[in-house]
Amino acid sequence: MIQIKGKTRGTIQVSAQADKATLEKLARESEVAQRHLEGKEIKKVIVVPGKLVNFVV
């Protein structure tokens, strides 16, 4: 699940063994994140493996 400002914006399918860095990279590259993060500064990224990636802007 990809969250931006605490709201669910989309989902991506990844391996259950993916580490935090890989999850963050794939989430940033997703179309959903690109659309919602364009022109905004990311202050914090919260990654919970197997559950979510949350971008705080």
N, C-alpha and C positions, 0 to 999 in steps of 0.2 A: 504494500500500500504506500502511496506517496501522499504526504500531507504537506501543505504549504499554509503557513500561519494557522496551524491547528485544524484545518479543514481538509478532508479527504478530497484529493483532486484526481486520482487515478490509481491504477495498479500495474505492476510489471511481474512477469514470471521469471524467476531466477532459481538457480540450484540451491538446495537447502544447506549445502556446505559453503556457500559464498561468505567471504569475510566482510567486515564492515567497510573497508576501502572499496571493494568491488561493488557492494550494494550502493554506496554513495555515488560512485562513478556512473553506474548504469542508470540510477535515478536522475542524475544531472543531465545525462544525455537523452533522456526520454522526451518525447514530443510534449507531453503534459507539463513537465517541469520547464522546458524551454519557453513555452507559451506564458506560464504564470510568473517566471522569474526574470523575464527579459527587462533589462534596465533597472533591476533592483539589486541592492547589496545584501548578500546573505550574511547574517550576523552569527548564526549558529546552525549546526546540522546535528540532529539526533538520529542515531541509527540503532534500531533494535533488531538484531539478526532474526530472520524468519518472520518478522511482523511488519515493521514499517521503517520508512525514512521520512523524517520531518525537517523541513527547511524553515528556519525562523528568519524573517526579513524585516 
